[in-house]
Every structure is written in structure tokens, then in C-alpha cells.
Amino acid sequence: MSETTEELLTSVTEPAAAPKASRKKTAKQEGVPSDAIRNWQDVVPQIRELKEAGATVPEIAEKLQLSYVLVNQVMVQSYKMTVDTIGVFERQEKVRVGIE
């Protein structure tokens, strides 16, 4: 209790620095091509690399602009999942680019 009333008031009334607003980087900023259709063979290593870096399936899907199902298919690789992965990927790429 060595602080005086004035010191206490000063520390309480001084404005704190406002936190800086931050925005999530969009996939476009991360280098995902917005006008070209990607190859599935090129995307799978990116998915695995992000997973090894500790990213979750939803984070990877958002960053690479993929559906959760496709990313999860690569992660799980279960025989119980019957998804035409390449067909779904090609369709989603056309939609992402704006062809369909």
C-alpha cells in the first residue's frame, strides 16, 4: 500500500492502447489461384502439409477453398467413405472459378 491515491487514479484513468484490428487472410492472399483450375494431385500435398503444421480439417478447407468432405477424405482415407473425390473436386473447382 505504498501507492498514493493519485498514483492509483492515474493508472486507472490512463487509456489503454486499443487492440489492433486484424483480418483473416483470405485464400486469395495466401496464393490460391482464383482464376485457374487446380489439379487434385497438386492440392493433396498442400492438405497434408497443412495437417502436419497442425491445422484442423475445417481450417484447411477454408484456406484452400475446398469442401470439408474432400479434406476429410484425404485425412481419413477410410474404405467406408465412398466419394468420387476427383469428380467432386473438379466440379467444385469449376464453381470456385466461376465456370459453372
N, C-alpha and C positions, 0 to 999 in steps of 0.2 A: 504494500500500500504506500509505496513511495511516490506514486504519481499524484500530481495535483489535479484539482478539478479541471483546470484549464487544459492540461495535457490530455485528460480523458475526453473532454469535449472536442478538442482538436482532432483526435484520432477517429472519433465517431462521425464528425461532421465533414471531414475531408472526402470529397467524391472519389470513389474508386474508379479505376480505368474501366471503361466499358469493354466487354469481350468483343473481339473482332468477329464479324460475321464471316462464316465460311460456307462455301457451297461445295457440294459434292462434284467431283469431276465427272462429266458425262463421258459416255463411251467414245464420243467423237474426239474429246480432248485426249483420251487415252491411246489414240491411234487406231481405233477400229474404223476401217473404211466405211464411209457412208454411201458411196456410190458404186461399189463393186461387190459382186457376189463372191463370198469366201469359199474356199474348199474345205470340206469336213476334215480332210487329212491335215490341214494346217491349223484348224481350230482345236482339235483334240489335244495336241501338246500344250497349247495355251491353257486349256482347262486343267490339265494335270499339273502344270507349273504353278498355277494359282492355288490349287489344292495343297500342294507341298508347301506353299508360302503361308498356309493357314486360313485361307479364305473358305467361307461356307458355300454350299451349293447355291443358295439364293444370291449371295454376293457375286459369285462367278457368273451366274445367269444374267444379272443386271449389268455387270461390267462388260461382258462380251455380247450383250443384246441377244441372248439365247433364251429358250424356254427352260423352265426348271426341269422338265421331263428329259430333255436332251442332256443336260449337265448331269443329272442324276443317273442316267443310263450309263454314262462314261464312268462315274464314280462306283456304282454298284456292280455293274456288269453281271447281272443276275440272269439265269436262264428263264426265270419266271416272268421277266419283262419282255413282252413281245411288242416291240415298237419298230417300225420301219425307220430307223434312226436317220439314215441318209435321205430318204424321201421326205421325212418331216423337216429335216434341216434345209433341204433345197427349197421347199415351199416357204418356210419362214424367212429364208434369205431373200426370196423374191418379194415377199411382203415388206420386209425391212427396207429394202432398197426402193421399193415403190413400183415395181414392175407389175405386180398383181394387186 
